[in-house]
Amino acid sequence: MGKLKLPVVKGKSAHWPKQSLCPICGKNKVLEPHSMALLSAGALLMDRVEDSGGPSDALDGFLELHWHGAHDSGRGKDRDTYCVVDIVRDALGGQADLYFCSTKCLREFLNTCVDELERKVAEARRSKRQGNTKPGKK
């Protein structure tokens, strides 16, 4: 897998990848009618009277990983550090699907996202040691 550019879904896009090839291994087909593992994110605009719901252009979907460091009287590692990794941002309709050919490729994708979160936390830690209040972007 090459360098992953996050977020993978944003704006009018509602799924990833656009081509029917697994975005992680690049070897196996995904999307219908192929076998696949999915990571879905979203919201439904509900009609409580009808007890039904669905996607809506009034919604923008997101999926993020966060590090929220301890603050005030809280205890924990990397105090006062806040980092976020956007995986899905502003998905029109409030929903997004990410397709992978296997759970192995899904796991690699999620590990890559967690690695990015860890990289951002480490960058914030280094920045604090150097006396900067805001870490640089990479």
C-alpha positions as CSV (number, residue, x, y, z in Angstrom):
1,M,0.0,0.0,0.0
2,G,1.3,3.4,-0.9
3,K,1.0,6.5,1.3
4,L,-2.6,6.8,2.5
5,K,-4.1,10.3,1.9
6,L,-6.7,11.0,4.6
7,P,-9.6,11.7,4.7
8,V,-10.5,9.0,2.1
9,V,-14.1,10.2,1.8
10,K,-15.1,13.9,1.7
11,G,-17.7,16.1,0.2
12,K,-20.0,14.6,-2.5
13,S,-18.2,11.3,-2.4
14,A,-20.1,8.6,-0.4
15,H,-17.7,5.6,-0.8
16,W,-14.1,4.7,-1.2
17,P,-12.4,3.4,-3.3
18,K,-13.9,4.7,-6.6
19,Q,-12.5,1.8,-8.6
20,S,-13.5,-1.8,-7.9
21,L,-10.0,-2.7,-6.7
22,C,-9.1,-3.1,-3.0
23,P,-7.4,0.2,-2.0
24,I,-5.0,-1.6,0.4
25,C,-3.6,-4.6,-1.4
26,G,-4.5,-3.5,-5.0
27,K,-5.0,-7.1,-6.0
28,N,-8.6,-8.2,-5.3
29,K,-12.0,-6.8,-6.5
30,V,-14.3,-5.0,-4.2
31,L,-17.8,-3.5,-4.6
32,E,-20.8,-5.5,-6.0
33,P,-20.9,-8.4,-6.8
34,H,-17.6,-9.2,-5.0
35,S,-17.0,-10.4,-1.4
36,M,-15.8,-7.5,0.8
37,A,-15.4,-6.1,4.3
38,L,-16.9,-2.7,4.9
39,L,-16.4,0.1,7.3
40,S,-19.6,2.3,7.3
41,A,-20.1,5.6,8.9
42,G,-23.2,7.8,9.0
43,A,-26.3,9.2,10.3
44,L,-30.0,8.9,9.4
45,L,-32.3,11.8,9.3
46,M,-35.2,10.3,11.3
47,D,-38.9,10.8,10.9
48,R,-40.0,9.9,14.4
49,V,-43.7,9.8,13.5
50,E,-43.1,7.3,10.7
51,D,-40.3,5.6,12.6
52,S,-38.2,5.6,9.5
53,G,-35.1,7.4,8.3
54,G,-32.5,7.7,5.6
55,P,-29.6,9.7,4.2
56,S,-30.3,13.4,3.8
57,D,-28.5,16.3,2.1
58,A,-29.0,18.1,5.3
59,L,-26.4,15.9,6.9
60,D,-22.6,15.9,6.5
61,G,-21.1,12.6,7.7
62,F,-17.8,12.1,9.5
63,L,-15.6,9.4,10.9
64,E,-12.6,10.4,13.1
65,L,-10.0,9.0,15.5
66,H,-9.2,11.3,18.4
67,W,-6.6,11.5,21.1
68,H,-8.0,13.6,24.0
69,G,-5.3,14.1,26.7
70,A,-6.0,14.6,30.4
71,H,-6.8,18.1,31.5
72,D,-7.7,20.0,34.7
73,S,-7.5,17.4,37.5
74,G,-7.6,14.4,35.2
75,R,-4.8,12.0,35.0
76,G,-3.2,10.4,32.1
77,K,-0.6,10.4,29.4
78,D,0.1,13.3,27.0
79,R,-1.8,15.9,29.1
80,D,-3.5,18.8,27.3
81,T,-2.9,17.1,23.9
82,Y,-5.7,16.9,21.4
83,C,-5.2,15.3,18.0
84,V,-7.6,14.1,15.3
85,V,-7.4,12.0,12.2
86,D,-10.1,12.6,9.7
87,I,-11.1,9.4,7.9
88,V,-14.4,10.7,6.5
89,R,-15.1,14.4,6.3
90,D,-18.2,16.2,5.2
91,A,-19.8,13.2,3.4
92,L,-22.8,14.6,1.7
93,G,-25.9,12.7,2.9
94,G,-24.3,11.8,6.2
95,Q,-23.2,8.4,5.1
96,A,-20.0,6.8,3.8
97,D,-18.8,3.2,3.0
98,L,-15.2,2.1,2.8
99,Y,-14.7,-1.2,0.9
100,F,-11.9,-3.7,1.4
101,C,-11.4,-7.1,-0.1
102,S,-10.7,-8.8,3.2
103,T,-10.6,-8.3,7.0
104,K,-6.8,-8.4,6.6
105,C,-6.9,-5.3,4.4
106,L,-9.5,-3.6,6.6
107,R,-7.2,-4.2,9.6
108,E,-4.2,-2.7,7.7
109,F,-6.3,0.4,6.9
110,L,-7.4,0.8,10.5
111,N,-3.8,0.2,11.7
112,T,-2.6,2.9,9.3
113,C,-5.2,5.3,10.7
114,V,-4.2,4.5,14.3
115,D,-0.5,4.9,13.2
116,E,-1.3,8.4,11.9
117,L,-3.0,9.3,15.2
118,E,0.1,8.1,17.1
119,R,2.3,10.1,14.8
120,K,0.3,13.3,15.5
121,V,0.4,12.6,19.3
122,A,4.2,12.1,19.1
123,E,4.5,15.3,17.0
124,A,2.5,17.3,19.6
125,R,4.7,15.8,22.4
126,R,7.9,16.8,20.6
127,S,6.5,20.3,20.0
128,K,5.7,20.7,23.7
129,R,9.2,19.7,24.6
130,Q,10.5,22.3,22.2
131,G,8.2,25.0,23.8
132,N,5.9,25.3,20.8
133,T,2.2,25.6,21.5
134,K,1.0,24.3,18.2
135,P,2.6,21.4,16.4
136,G,3.4,21.8,12.7
137,K,1.4,20.0,10.0
138,K,2.8,17.3,7.9
